[in-house]
Amino acid sequence: MTPVYSSGFQPNPLDTIDVLAFVLCSPNAFVPGGDKADMAAVVELIQPAKEEAIRRWQEARNQKMVS
């Protein structure tokens, strides 16, 4: 896992820790100082991305088990 403080950080969608860090990350991290409308927009956008991250991780994990 690449350190989070790295300017070039790109989460690995196959790495459990990276996926969990993204999924468990509060929407506040994406809207520092934002108002309620900003927060609602981020939640609306980020929730499907979190669900997709979990789906892809699970799919990759299942493929790895089959191989």
mmCIF file of the N, C-alpha and C atoms, coordinates in Angstrom:
data_MODEL
# 
_entry.id   MODEL 
# 
loop_
_atom_site.group_PDB 
_atom_site.id 
_atom_site.type_symbol 
_atom_site.label_atom_id 
_atom_site.label_alt_id 
_atom_site.label_comp_id 
_atom_site.label_asym_id 
_atom_site.label_entity_id 
_atom_site.label_seq_id 
_atom_site.pdbx_PDB_ins_code 
_atom_site.Cartn_x 
_atom_site.Cartn_y 
_atom_site.Cartn_z 
_atom_site.occupancy 
_atom_site.B_iso_or_equiv 
_atom_site.pdbx_formal_charge 
_atom_site.auth_seq_id 
_atom_site.auth_comp_id 
_atom_site.auth_asym_id 
_atom_site.auth_atom_id 
_atom_site.pdbx_PDB_model_num 
ATOM 1   N N  . MET A 1 1  ? 0.843   -1.174  0.000   1.00 0.00 ? 1  MET A N  1 
ATOM 2   C CA . MET A 1 1  ? 0.000   0.000   0.000   1.00 0.00 ? 1  MET A CA 1 
ATOM 3   C C  . MET A 1 1  ? 0.890   1.239   0.000   1.00 0.00 ? 1  MET A C  1 
ATOM 4   N N  . THR A 1 2  ? 0.588   2.167   -0.871  1.00 0.00 ? 2  THR A N  1 
ATOM 5   C CA . THR A 1 2  ? 1.314   3.425   -0.953  1.00 0.00 ? 2  THR A CA 1 
ATOM 6   C C  . THR A 1 2  ? 0.893   4.329   0.198   1.00 0.00 ? 2  THR A C  1 
ATOM 7   N N  . PRO A 1 3  ? 1.840   5.078   0.784   1.00 0.00 ? 3  PRO A N  1 
ATOM 8   C CA . PRO A 1 3  ? 1.452   5.990   1.864   1.00 0.00 ? 3  PRO A CA 1 
ATOM 9   C C  . PRO A 1 3  ? 0.402   6.987   1.394   1.00 0.00 ? 3  PRO A C  1 
ATOM 10  N N  . VAL A 1 4  ? -0.572  7.271   2.243   1.00 0.00 ? 4  VAL A N  1 
ATOM 11  C CA . VAL A 1 4  ? -1.666  8.175   1.897   1.00 0.00 ? 4  VAL A CA 1 
ATOM 12  C C  . VAL A 1 4  ? -1.167  9.591   1.649   1.00 0.00 ? 4  VAL A C  1 
ATOM 13  N N  . TYR A 1 5  ? -0.101  9.994   2.307   1.00 0.00 ? 5  TYR A N  1 
ATOM 14  C CA . TYR A 1 5  ? 0.394   11.359  2.176   1.00 0.00 ? 5  TYR A CA 1 
ATOM 15  C C  . TYR A 1 5  ? 1.139   11.605  0.872   1.00 0.00 ? 5  TYR A C  1 
ATOM 16  N N  . SER A 1 6  ? 1.364   10.583  0.095   1.00 0.00 ? 6  SER A N  1 
ATOM 17  C CA . SER A 1 6  ? 2.063   10.724  -1.175  1.00 0.00 ? 6  SER A CA 1 
ATOM 18  C C  . SER A 1 6  ? 1.201   11.495  -2.169  1.00 0.00 ? 6  SER A C  1 
ATOM 19  N N  . SER A 1 7  ? 1.820   12.437  -2.866  1.00 0.00 ? 7  SER A N  1 
ATOM 20  C CA . SER A 1 7  ? 1.058   13.219  -3.842  1.00 0.00 ? 7  SER A CA 1 
ATOM 21  C C  . SER A 1 7  ? 0.624   12.367  -5.031  1.00 0.00 ? 7  SER A C  1 
ATOM 22  N N  . GLY A 1 8  ? 1.277   11.255  -5.252  1.00 0.00 ? 8  GLY A N  1 
ATOM 23  C CA . GLY A 1 8  ? 0.944   10.390  -6.376  1.00 0.00 ? 8  GLY A CA 1 
ATOM 24  C C  . GLY A 1 8  ? 0.146   9.167   -5.960  1.00 0.00 ? 8  GLY A C  1 
ATOM 25  N N  . PHE A 1 9  ? -0.480  9.214   -4.805  1.00 0.00 ? 9  PHE A N  1 
ATOM 26  C CA . PHE A 1 9  ? -1.218  8.052   -4.292  1.00 0.00 ? 9  PHE A CA 1 
ATOM 27  C C  . PHE A 1 9  ? -2.357  7.666   -5.222  1.00 0.00 ? 9  PHE A C  1 
ATOM 28  N N  . GLN A 1 10 ? -2.380  6.406   -5.576  1.00 0.00 ? 10 GLN A N  1 
ATOM 29  C CA . GLN A 1 10 ? -3.482  5.844   -6.342  1.00 0.00 ? 10 GLN A CA 1 
ATOM 30  C C  . GLN A 1 10 ? -3.859  4.533   -5.665  1.00 0.00 ? 10 GLN A C  1 
ATOM 31  N N  . PRO A 1 11 ? -5.078  4.455   -5.129  1.00 0.00 ? 11 PRO A N  1 
ATOM 32  C CA . PRO A 1 11 ? -5.477  3.231   -4.442  1.00 0.00 ? 11 PRO A CA 1 
ATOM 33  C C  . PRO A 1 11 ? -5.481  2.028   -5.381  1.00 0.00 ? 11 PRO A C  1 
ATOM 34  N N  . ASN A 1 12 ? -5.066  0.922   -4.845  1.00 0.00 ? 12 ASN A N  1 
ATOM 35  C CA . ASN A 1 12 ? -5.079  -0.330  -5.594  1.00 0.00 ? 12 ASN A CA 1 
ATOM 36  C C  . ASN A 1 12 ? -6.439  -0.990  -5.373  1.00 0.00 ? 12 ASN A C  1 
ATOM 37  N N  . PRO A 1 13 ? -7.261  -1.122  -6.406  1.00 0.00 ? 13 PRO A N  1 
ATOM 38  C CA . PRO A 1 13 ? -8.604  -1.686  -6.229  1.00 0.00 ? 13 PRO A CA 1 
ATOM 39  C C  . PRO A 1 13 ? -8.605  -3.158  -5.833  1.00 0.00 ? 13 PRO A C  1 
ATOM 40  N N  . LEU A 1 14 ? -7.446  -3.802  -5.858  1.00 0.00 ? 14 LEU A N  1 
ATOM 41  C CA . LEU A 1 14 ? -7.367  -5.203  -5.470  1.00 0.00 ? 14 LEU A CA 1 
ATOM 42  C C  . LEU A 1 14 ? -6.824  -5.379  -4.054  1.00 0.00 ? 14 LEU A C  1 
ATOM 43  N N  . ASP A 1 15 ? -6.358  -4.279  -3.452  1.00 0.00 ? 15 ASP A N  1 
ATOM 44  C CA . ASP A 1 15 ? -5.767  -4.329  -2.123  1.00 0.00 ? 15 ASP A CA 1 
ATOM 45  C C  . ASP A 1 15 ? -6.854  -4.085  -1.071  1.00 0.00 ? 15 ASP A C  1 
ATOM 46  N N  . THR A 1 16 ? -7.028  -5.025  -0.172  1.00 0.00 ? 16 THR A N  1 
ATOM 47  C CA . THR A 1 16 ? -8.080  -4.948  0.835   1.00 0.00 ? 16 THR A CA 1 
ATOM 48  C C  . THR A 1 16 ? -7.978  -3.670  1.655   1.00 0.00 ? 16 THR A C  1 
ATOM 49  N N  . ILE A 1 17 ? -6.802  -3.312  2.080   1.00 0.00 ? 17 ILE A N  1 
ATOM 50  C CA . ILE A 1 17 ? -6.627  -2.120  2.915   1.00 0.00 ? 17 ILE A CA 1 
ATOM 51  C C  . ILE A 1 17 ? -6.994  -0.854  2.146   1.00 0.00 ? 17 ILE A C  1 
ATOM 52  N N  . ASP A 1 18 ? -6.585  -0.764  0.900   1.00 0.00 ? 18 ASP A N  1 
ATOM 53  C CA . ASP A 1 18 ? -6.935  0.408   0.096   1.00 0.00 ? 18 ASP A CA 1 
ATOM 54  C C  . ASP A 1 18 ? -8.445  0.525   -0.091  1.00 0.00 ? 18 ASP A C  1 
ATOM 55  N N  . VAL A 1 19 ? -9.096  -0.606  -0.364  1.00 0.00 ? 19 VAL A N  1 
ATOM 56  C CA . VAL A 1 19 ? -10.550 -0.595  -0.560  1.00 0.00 ? 19 VAL A CA 1 
ATOM 57  C C  . VAL A 1 19 ? -11.250 -0.212  0.740   1.00 0.00 ? 19 VAL A C  1 
ATOM 58  N N  . LEU A 1 20 ? -10.831 -0.792  1.847   1.00 0.00 ? 20 LEU A N  1 
ATOM 59  C CA . LEU A 1 20 ? -11.444 -0.456  3.130   1.00 0.00 ? 20 LEU A CA 1 
ATOM 60  C C  . LEU A 1 20 ? -11.224 1.010   3.493   1.00 0.00 ? 20 LEU A C  1 
ATOM 61  N N  . ALA A 1 21 ? -10.040 1.522   3.232   1.00 0.00 ? 21 ALA A N  1 
ATOM 62  C CA . ALA A 1 21 ? -9.757  2.928   3.532   1.00 0.00 ? 21 ALA A CA 1 
ATOM 63  C C  . ALA A 1 21 ? -10.707 3.833   2.762   1.00 0.00 ? 21 ALA A C  1 
ATOM 64  N N  . PHE A 1 22 ? -10.955 3.511   1.507   1.00 0.00 ? 22 PHE A N  1 
ATOM 65  C CA . PHE A 1 22 ? -11.873 4.309   0.699   1.00 0.00 ? 22 PHE A CA 1 
ATOM 66  C C  . PHE A 1 22 ? -13.307 4.160   1.187   1.00 0.00 ? 22 PHE A C  1 
ATOM 67  N N  . VAL A 1 23 ? -13.732 2.932   1.408   1.00 0.00 ? 23 VAL A N  1 
ATOM 68  C CA . VAL A 1 23 ? -15.118 2.659   1.790   1.00 0.00 ? 23 VAL A CA 1 
ATOM 69  C C  . VAL A 1 23 ? -15.444 3.258   3.160   1.00 0.00 ? 23 VAL A C  1 
ATOM 70  N N  . LEU A 1 24 ? -14.509 3.195   4.089   1.00 0.00 ? 24 LEU A N  1 
ATOM 71  C CA . LEU A 1 24 ? -14.758 3.692   5.437   1.00 0.00 ? 24 LEU A CA 1 
ATOM 72  C C  . LEU A 1 24 ? -14.487 5.184   5.589   1.00 0.00 ? 24 LEU A C  1 
ATOM 73  N N  . CYS A 1 25 ? -13.938 5.794   4.570   1.00 0.00 ? 25 CYS A N  1 
ATOM 74  C CA . CYS A 1 25 ? -13.628 7.222   4.617   1.00 0.00 ? 25 CYS A CA 1 
ATOM 75  C C  . CYS A 1 25 ? -14.923 8.039   4.668   1.00 0.00 ? 25 CYS A C  1 
ATOM 76  N N  . SER A 1 26 ? -14.956 8.960   5.583   1.00 0.00 ? 26 SER A N  1 
ATOM 77  C CA . SER A 1 26 ? -16.127 9.823   5.735   1.00 0.00 ? 26 SER A CA 1 
ATOM 78  C C  . SER A 1 26 ? -16.267 10.756  4.534   1.00 0.00 ? 26 SER A C  1 
ATOM 79  N N  . PRO A 1 27 ? -17.477 11.021  4.111   1.00 0.00 ? 27 PRO A N  1 
ATOM 80  C CA . PRO A 1 27 ? -17.675 11.992  3.019   1.00 0.00 ? 27 PRO A CA 1 
ATOM 81  C C  . PRO A 1 27 ? -17.101 13.374  3.348   1.00 0.00 ? 27 PRO A C  1 
ATOM 82  N N  . ASN A 1 28 ? -16.958 13.666  4.644   1.00 0.00 ? 28 ASN A N  1 
ATOM 83  C CA . ASN A 1 28 ? -16.365 14.947  5.045   1.00 0.00 ? 28 ASN A CA 1 
ATOM 84  C C  . ASN A 1 28 ? -14.959 15.134  4.485   1.00 0.00 ? 28 ASN A C  1 
ATOM 85  N N  . ALA A 1 29 ? -14.260 14.035  4.258   1.00 0.00 ? 29 ALA A N  1 
ATOM 86  C CA . ALA A 1 29 ? -12.904 14.122  3.715   1.00 0.00 ? 29 ALA A CA 1 
ATOM 87  C C  . ALA A 1 29 ? -12.894 14.678  2.293   1.00 0.00 ? 29 ALA A C  1 
ATOM 88  N N  . PHE A 1 30 ? -14.003 14.519  1.590   1.00 0.00 ? 30 PHE A N  1 
ATOM 89  C CA . PHE A 1 30 ? -14.101 14.977  0.211   1.00 0.00 ? 30 PHE A CA 1 
ATOM 90  C C  . PHE A 1 30 ? -14.685 16.379  0.090   1.00 0.00 ? 30 PHE A C  1 
ATOM 91  N N  . VAL A 1 31 ? -15.217 16.898  1.204   1.00 0.00 ? 31 VAL A N  1 
ATOM 92  C CA . VAL A 1 31 ? -15.862 18.217  1.186   1.00 0.00 ? 31 VAL A CA 1 
ATOM 93  C C  . VAL A 1 31 ? -15.421 19.027  2.412   1.00 0.00 ? 31 VAL A C  1 
ATOM 94  N N  . PRO A 1 32 ? -14.122 19.266  2.551   1.00 0.00 ? 32 PRO A N  1 
ATOM 95  C CA . PRO A 1 32 ? -13.713 20.035  3.730   1.00 0.00 ? 32 PRO A CA 1 
ATOM 96  C C  . PRO A 1 32 ? -14.296 21.454  3.664   1.00 0.00 ? 32 PRO A C  1 
ATOM 97  N N  . GLY A 1 33 ? -15.032 21.806  4.680   1.00 0.00 ? 33 GLY A N  1 
ATOM 98  C CA . GLY A 1 33 ? -15.599 23.150  4.733   1.00 0.00 ? 33 GLY A CA 1 
ATOM 99  C C  . GLY A 1 33 ? -16.816 23.358  3.853   1.00 0.00 ? 33 GLY A C  1 
ATOM 100 N N  . GLY A 1 34 ? -17.345 22.294  3.277   1.00 0.00 ? 34 GLY A N  1 
ATOM 101 C CA . GLY A 1 34 ? -18.502 22.426  2.390   1.00 0.00 ? 34 GLY A CA 1 
ATOM 102 C C  . GLY A 1 34 ? -19.797 22.587  3.171   1.00 0.00 ? 34 GLY A C  1 
ATOM 103 N N  . ASP A 1 35 ? -20.801 23.077  2.500   1.00 0.00 ? 35 ASP A N  1 
ATOM 104 C CA . ASP A 1 35 ? -22.105 23.237  3.140   1.00 0.00 ? 35 ASP A CA 1 
ATOM 105 C C  . ASP A 1 35 ? -22.926 21.962  2.972   1.00 0.00 ? 35 ASP A C  1 
ATOM 106 N N  . LYS A 1 36 ? -24.169 21.987  3.443   1.00 0.00 ? 36 LYS A N  1 
ATOM 107 C CA . LYS A 1 36 ? -25.024 20.796  3.384   1.00 0.00 ? 36 LYS A CA 1 
ATOM 108 C C  . LYS A 1 36 ? -25.310 20.345  1.956   1.00 0.00 ? 36 LYS A C  1 
ATOM 109 N N  . ALA A 1 37 ? -25.465 21.289  1.043   1.00 0.00 ? 37 ALA A N  1 
ATOM 110 C CA . ALA A 1 37 ? -25.724 20.931  -0.358  1.00 0.00 ? 37 ALA A CA 1 
ATOM 111 C C  . ALA A 1 37 ? -24.509 20.228  -0.968  1.00 0.00 ? 37 ALA A C  1 
ATOM 112 N N  . ASP A 1 38 ? -23.313 20.744  -0.658  1.00 0.00 ? 38 ASP A N  1 
ATOM 113 C CA . ASP A 1 38 ? -22.085 20.101  -1.146  1.00 0.00 ? 38 ASP A CA 1 
ATOM 114 C C  . ASP A 1 38 ? -21.975 18.684  -0.591  1.00 0.00 ? 38 ASP A C  1 
ATOM 115 N N  . MET A 1 39 ? -22.250 18.556  0.703   1.00 0.00 ? 39 MET A N  1 
ATOM 116 C CA . MET A 1 39 ? -22.149 17.242  1.345   1.00 0.00 ? 39 MET A CA 1 
ATOM 117 C C  . MET A 1 39 ? -23.145 16.263  0.731   1.00 0.00 ? 39 MET A C  1 
ATOM 118 N N  . ALA A 1 40 ? -24.360 16.709  0.493   1.00 0.00 ? 40 ALA A N  1 
ATOM 119 C CA . ALA A 1 40 ? -25.372 15.838  -0.101  1.00 0.00 ? 40 ALA A CA 1 
ATOM 120 C C  . ALA A 1 40 ? -24.945 15.389  -1.497  1.00 0.00 ? 40 ALA A C  1 
ATOM 121 N N  . ALA A 1 41 ? -24.360 16.296  -2.259  1.00 0.00 ? 41 ALA A N  1 
ATOM 122 C CA . ALA A 1 41 ? -23.895 15.941  -3.605  1.00 0.00 ? 41 ALA A CA 1 
ATOM 123 C C  . ALA A 1 41 ? -22.767 14.919  -3.544  1.00 0.00 ? 41 ALA A C  1 
ATOM 124 N N  . VAL A 1 42 ? -21.845 15.100  -2.615  1.00 0.00 ? 42 VAL A N  1 
ATOM 125 C CA . VAL A 1 42 ? -20.730 14.164  -2.483  1.00 0.00 ? 42 VAL A CA 1 
ATOM 126 C C  . VAL A 1 42 ? -21.232 12.796  -2.049  1.00 0.00 ? 42 VAL A C  1 
ATOM 127 N N  . VAL A 1 43 ? -22.137 12.767  -1.089  1.00 0.00 ? 43 VAL A N  1 
ATOM 128 C CA . VAL A 1 43 ? -22.686 11.488  -0.631  1.00 0.00 ? 43 VAL A CA 1 
ATOM 129 C C  . VAL A 1 43 ? -23.376 10.769  -1.792  1.00 0.00 ? 43 VAL A C  1 
ATOM 130 N N  . GLU A 1 44 ? -24.123 11.509  -2.573  1.00 0.00 ? 44 GLU A N  1 
ATOM 131 C CA . GLU A 1 44 ? -24.831 10.918  -3.715  1.00 0.00 ? 44 GLU A CA 1 
ATOM 132 C C  . GLU A 1 44 ? -23.863 10.336  -4.743  1.00 0.00 ? 44 GLU A C  1 
ATOM 133 N N  . LEU A 1 45 ? -22.739 10.995  -4.935  1.00 0.00 ? 45 LEU A N  1 
ATOM 134 C CA . LEU A 1 45 ? -21.752 10.529  -5.917  1.00 0.00 ? 45 LEU A CA 1 
ATOM 135 C C  . LEU A 1 45 ? -20.839 9.442   -5.366  1.00 0.00 ? 45 LEU A C  1 
ATOM 136 N N  . ILE A 1 46 ? -20.457 9.569   -4.105  1.00 0.00 ? 46 ILE A N  1 
ATOM 137 C CA . ILE A 1 46 ? -19.440 8.681   -3.555  1.00 0.00 ? 46 ILE A CA 1 
ATOM 138 C C  . ILE A 1 46 ? -20.006 7.317   -3.158  1.00 0.00 ? 46 ILE A C  1 
ATOM 139 N N  . GLN A 1 47 ? -21.268 7.253   -2.760  1.00 0.00 ? 47 GLN A N  1 
ATOM 140 C CA . GLN A 1 47 ? -21.838 5.971   -2.329  1.00 0.00 ? 47 GLN A CA 1 
ATOM 141 C C  . GLN A 1 47 ? -21.804 4.916   -3.445  1.00 0.00 ? 47 GLN A C  1 
ATOM 142 N N  . PRO A 1 48 ? -22.231 5.245   -4.658  1.00 0.00 ? 48 PRO A N  1 
ATOM 143 C CA . PRO A 1 48 ? -22.123 4.239   -5.729  1.00 0.00 ? 48 PRO A CA 1 
ATOM 144 C C  . PRO A 1 48 ? -20.668 3.849   -6.022  1.00 0.00 ? 48 PRO A C  1 
ATOM 145 N N  . ALA A 1 49 ? -19.751 4.792   -5.884  1.00 0.00 ? 49 ALA A N  1 
ATOM 146 C CA . ALA A 1 49 ? -18.330 4.483   -6.110  1.00 0.00 ? 49 ALA A CA 1 
ATOM 147 C C  . ALA A 1 49 ? -17.817 3.526   -5.038  1.00 0.00 ? 49 ALA A C  1 
ATOM 148 N N  . LYS A 1 50 ? -18.252 3.709   -3.816  1.00 0.00 ? 50 LYS A N  1 
ATOM 149 C CA . LYS A 1 50 ? -17.860 2.797   -2.737  1.00 0.00 ? 50 LYS A CA 1 
ATOM 150 C C  . LYS A 1 50 ? -18.425 1.401   -2.988  1.00 0.00 ? 50 LYS A C  1 
ATOM 151 N N  . GLU A 1 51 ? -19.675 1.337   -3.400  1.00 0.00 ? 51 GLU A N  1 
ATOM 152 C CA . GLU A 1 51 ? -20.288 0.045   -3.695  1.00 0.00 ? 51 GLU A CA 1 
ATOM 153 C C  . GLU A 1 51 ? -19.575 -0.652  -4.851  1.00 0.00 ? 51 GLU A C  1 
ATOM 154 N N  . GLU A 1 52 ? -19.195 0.105   -5.848  1.00 0.00 ? 52 GLU A N  1 
ATOM 155 C CA . GLU A 1 52 ? -18.461 -0.457  -6.994  1.00 0.00 ? 52 GLU A CA 1 
ATOM 156 C C  . GLU A 1 52 ? -17.080 -0.937  -6.572  1.00 0.00 ? 52 GLU A C  1 
ATOM 157 N N  . ALA A 1 53 ? -16.427 -0.201  -5.693  1.00 0.00 ? 53 ALA A N  1 
ATOM 158 C CA . ALA A 1 53 ? -15.110 -0.616  -5.196  1.00 0.00 ? 53 ALA A CA 1 
ATOM 159 C C  . ALA A 1 53 ? -15.206 -1.955  -4.481  1.00 0.00 ? 53 ALA A C  1 
ATOM 160 N N  . ILE A 1 54 ? -16.233 -2.117  -3.681  1.00 0.00 ? 54 ILE A N  1 
ATOM 161 C CA . ILE A 1 54 ? -16.436 -3.387  -2.971  1.00 0.00 ? 54 ILE A CA 1 
ATOM 162 C C  . ILE A 1 54 ? -16.729 -4.505  -3.963  1.00 0.00 ? 54 ILE A C  1 
ATOM 163 N N  . ARG A 1 55 ? -17.582 -4.228  -4.937  1.00 0.00 ? 55 ARG A N  1 
ATOM 164 C CA . ARG A 1 55 ? -17.933 -5.245  -5.935  1.00 0.00 ? 55 ARG A CA 1 
ATOM 165 C C  . ARG A 1 55 ? -16.696 -5.711  -6.700  1.00 0.00 ? 55 ARG A C  1 
ATOM 166 N N  . ARG A 1 56 ? -15.887 -4.748  -7.139  1.00 0.00 ? 56 ARG A N  1 
ATOM 167 C CA . ARG A 1 56 ? -14.678 -5.105  -7.901  1.00 0.00 ? 56 ARG A CA 1 
ATOM 168 C C  . ARG A 1 56 ? -13.673 -5.871  -7.054  1.00 0.00 ? 56 ARG A C  1 
ATOM 169 N N  . TRP A 1 57 ? -13.518 -5.457  -5.803  1.00 0.00 ? 57 TRP A N  1 
ATOM 170 C CA . TRP A 1 57 ? -12.596 -6.156  -4.913  1.00 0.00 ? 57 TRP A CA 1 
ATOM 171 C C  . TRP A 1 57 ? -13.068 -7.588  -4.700  1.00 0.00 ? 57 TRP A C  1 
ATOM 172 N N  . GLN A 1 58 ? -14.372 -7.746  -4.446  1.00 0.00 ? 58 GLN A N  1 
ATOM 173 C CA . GLN A 1 58 ? -14.926 -9.080  -4.220  1.00 0.00 ? 58 GLN A CA 1 
ATOM 174 C C  . GLN A 1 58 ? -14.776 -9.957  -5.464  1.00 0.00 ? 58 GLN A C  1 
ATOM 175 N N  . GLU A 1 59 ? -15.022 -9.374  -6.616  1.00 0.00 ? 59 GLU A N  1 
ATOM 176 C CA . GLU A 1 59 ? -14.876 -10.112 -7.870  1.00 0.00 ? 59 GLU A CA 1 
ATOM 177 C C  . GLU A 1 59 ? -13.425 -10.562 -8.070  1.00 0.00 ? 59 GLU A C  1 
ATOM 178 N N  . ALA A 1 60 ? -12.480 -9.676  -7.822  1.00 0.00 ? 60 ALA A N  1 
ATOM 179 C CA . ALA A 1 60 ? -11.063 -10.019 -7.970  1.00 0.00 ? 60 ALA A CA 1 
ATOM 180 C C  . ALA A 1 60 ? -10.658 -11.083 -6.956  1.00 0.00 ? 60 ALA A C  1 
ATOM 181 N N  . ARG A 1 61 ? -11.180 -10.982 -5.747  1.00 0.00 ? 61 ARG A N  1 
ATOM 182 C CA . ARG A 1 61 ? -10.890 -11.967 -4.710  1.00 0.00 ? 61 ARG A CA 1 
ATOM 183 C C  . ARG A 1 61 ? -11.424 -13.343 -5.106  1.00 0.00 ? 61 ARG A C  1 
ATOM 184 N N  . ASN A 1 62 ? -12.633 -13.378 -5.634  1.00 0.00 ? 62 ASN A N  1 
ATOM 185 C CA . ASN A 1 62 ? -13.219 -14.641 -6.078  1.00 0.00 ? 62 ASN A CA 1 
ATOM 186 C C  . ASN A 1 62 ? -12.419 -15.234 -7.238  1.00 0.00 ? 62 ASN A C  1 
ATOM 187 N N  . GLN A 1 63 ? -11.989 -14.407 -8.174  1.00 0.00 ? 63 GLN A N  1 
ATOM 188 C CA . GLN A 1 63 ? -11.165 -14.879 -9.300  1.00 0.00 ? 63 GLN A CA 1 
ATOM 189 C C  . GLN A 1 63 ? -9.852  -15.476 -8.797  1.00 0.00 ? 63 GLN A C  1 
ATOM 190 N N  . LYS A 1 64 ? -9.273  -14.836 -7.804  1.00 0.00 ? 64 LYS A N  1 
ATOM 191 C CA . LYS A 1 64 ? -7.999  -15.300 -7.244  1.00 0.00 ? 64 LYS A CA 1 
ATOM 192 C C  . LYS A 1 64 ? -8.187  -16.666 -6.586  1.00 0.00 ? 64 LYS A C  1 
ATOM 193 N N  . MET A 1 65 ? -9.324  -16.867 -5.940  1.00 0.00 ? 65 MET A N  1 
ATOM 194 C CA . MET A 1 65 ? -9.597  -18.154 -5.274  1.00 0.00 ? 65 MET A CA 1 
ATOM 195 C C  . MET A 1 65 ? -9.775  -19.274 -6.292  1.00 0.00 ? 65 MET A C  1 
ATOM 196 N N  . VAL A 1 66 ? -10.364 -18.944 -7.435  1.00 0.00 ? 66 VAL A N  1 
ATOM 197 C CA . VAL A 1 66 ? -10.623 -19.937 -8.485  1.00 0.00 ? 66 VAL A CA 1 
ATOM 198 C C  . VAL A 1 66 ? -9.316  -20.327 -9.182  1.00 0.00 ? 66 VAL A C  1 
ATOM 199 N N  . SER A 1 67 ? -8.424  -19.377 -9.323  1.00 0.00 ? 67 SER A N  1 
ATOM 200 C CA . SER A 1 67 ? -7.162  -19.626 -10.062 1.00 0.00 ? 67 SER A CA 1 
ATOM 201 C C  . SER A 1 67 ? -6.224  -20.542 -9.326  1.00 0.00 ? 67 SER A C  1 
# 
